[in-house]
Amino acid sequence: MKTTAYFRLLIITLIAYSCSSNDDSNNEPNQTNSFSINGTNYELENAYIIKTELNSNTIYAITLTKGEVLTMGNGQNETTYSNDFSHSFSFGFQYNNGILSELPIGTYEYDGNGVFNATNIKDQYVIENSLAVSYNNVFNQSDIVANEGRIIIAKLSDGNYNFNFNFVTALGQINGSYTGSTTEFVLQ
């Protein structure tokens, strides 16, 4: 089962990298910055890396969105969003081995307890005065079937990141990727 899942992830990664923006003569949007749930596609425009240092631990969240996060709240302040903010896909990581200077690259298997321990998708955000007054929880870690989820994090030579991910869930297969710049928020 793991071999099949790795093979699927490898194929998705190869397809994403084999498509060059120079190949297209039309003006279609970049299809690699998206994810799909059973054929329903969600476009991704922005990526955020949120770092929290807690005692001697580092907690990172990667949040991929359509729409912008303008400011990041830390429990005392509210997070603010652009008016066109529509959906987000978040991944949570906890490193219990000290304070890290940057997000570690590599392949992470979802396990619920260890390093890669949280994920969720939210859509149908309603934004009023730059605040999210409501949203719909589409997916969270309790929907993952038999811990079948993984993300590959790569930092490219130009400083941009590439995130490739797939999950087997009660909602069906979730696959996606994002390549581009990131905005980092550091919370205290």
Salt bridges, closest charged atoms under 4 A:
GLU43 OE1 - LYS66 NZ 3.25
GLU53 OE2 - LYS51 NZ 3.34
GLU102 OE1 - LYS155 NZ 3.16
GLU109 OE1 - ARG150 NH2 2.95
GLU148 OE1 - ARG150 NH2 3.57
